[in-house]
Amino acid sequence: MRYVTVAEGRRAPGLRLVLSAGVPGPWGEAAKAILRVKGLDYVAVAQEVGGENAELREWTGQVSAPVAAWNDEPPCTDSLDILFLAERLAPSPRLIPADVAERARMFGIAREIIGRRGLGWMRRAMLIAPLLGDPGAAPGVRAMGARYGCHEESRAGAEAEVVRIVAFLAQTLAAQRAAGSRYLVGETLSAADLYWATFSNMLQPLPEADCPMPAHVRQAYGHIGPAIAAALPPELIAHRDAVFREHIGLPLDFLPS
Ligand SMILES: N[C@@H](CCC(=O)N[C@@H](CS)C(=O)NCC(=O)O)C(=O)O
């Protein structure tokens, strides 16, 4: 992936996507997947994981990735705002169902995966909360812990929530299968499938060839423990593999080139 600096990205016209350079940040990979499915090109802008990101703060009022910026419009710093922007720029294929009941279900599932205290949030807390009591914890880890409320969580509490959400996703997929659909909502791909596919990497990393992430991240993501392993059926992983194969494409491209 060719990343430009925040200063370059801020000046550039068109669509820019700020991403954590060098790692497959799940929120960033989800935003990339949405743009890929919609065929939208963008300039990738580098955010530094756990870093000060002062220029990004100056531009967007916050320091996280992803951020999507379209021409002179205010940058979208929230993942659902990025989804709405993509839907506006490329209405087809739609990733937000037209049917209101399906839409409500899709956003409920999406929130459980990407939202505050959802799957990604709690999985991150599982990894970071235990490190925060160590006076030698790296400054970047401390920054992330403070940024994402990890100090408010215990590893066990966060793990229990991850188990509940994964079990819910497994039940949802099984019910959809029984009703004749391959997807989490309705009969076609929606953003919920893309969110699950990209966030599943925090539970069962994609193979190294498809996702060449730093060894310590791979090791941390891959150690889920028996409770999450028991809640995660092969069908959910097969679903994410199919979504990557048929809709997003592999390998993931996040290493600076
Ligand atoms: N407000 C964002 C939150 C995204 C988020 O949690 N980003 C993390 C992804 S790992 C991040 O940027 N981490 C690196 C950092 O904070 O430096 C959203 O809802 O999309």
PDBQT file of the ligand as one rigid body, heavy atoms in Angstrom, charges set to zero:
ROOT
HETATM    1  N1  LIG A 301     -14.111   6.157  15.763  1.00  0.00    +0.000 N 
HETATM    2  C1  LIG A 301     -13.679   5.033  15.078  1.00  0.00    +0.000 C 
HETATM    3  C2  LIG A 301     -12.919   4.103  16.014  1.00  0.00    +0.000 C 
HETATM    4  C3  LIG A 301     -11.942   3.360  15.191  1.00  0.00    +0.000 C 
HETATM    5  C4  LIG A 301     -10.878   2.677  16.027  1.00  0.00    +0.000 C 
HETATM    6  O1  LIG A 301     -11.164   2.101  17.079  1.00  0.00    +0.000 OA
HETATM    7  N2  LIG A 301      -9.654   2.739  15.476  1.00  0.00    +0.000 N 
HETATM    8  C5  LIG A 301      -8.546   2.010  16.018  1.00  0.00    +0.000 C 
HETATM    9  C6  LIG A 301      -8.419   0.742  15.198  1.00  0.00    +0.000 C 
HETATM   10  S1  LIG A 301      -7.358  -0.448  15.821  1.00  0.00    +0.000 SA
HETATM   11  C7  LIG A 301      -7.269   2.814  15.891  1.00  0.00    +0.000 C 
HETATM   12  O2  LIG A 301      -7.180   3.776  15.163  1.00  0.00    +0.000 OA
HETATM   13  N3  LIG A 301      -6.254   2.374  16.628  1.00  0.00    +0.000 N 
HETATM   14  C8  LIG A 301      -4.936   2.938  16.540  1.00  0.00    +0.000 C 
HETATM   15  C9  LIG A 301      -4.760   4.157  17.399  1.00  0.00    +0.000 C 
HETATM   16  O3  LIG A 301      -5.671   4.541  18.154  1.00  0.00    +0.000 OA
HETATM   17  O4  LIG A 301      -3.661   4.732  17.304  1.00  0.00    +0.000 OA
HETATM   18  C10 LIG A 301     -14.801   4.320  14.377  1.00  0.00    +0.000 C 
HETATM   19  O5  LIG A 301     -15.885   4.104  14.921  1.00  0.00    +0.000 OA
HETATM   20  O6  LIG A 301     -14.588   4.009  13.225  1.00  0.00    +0.000 OA
ENDROOT
TORSDOF 0
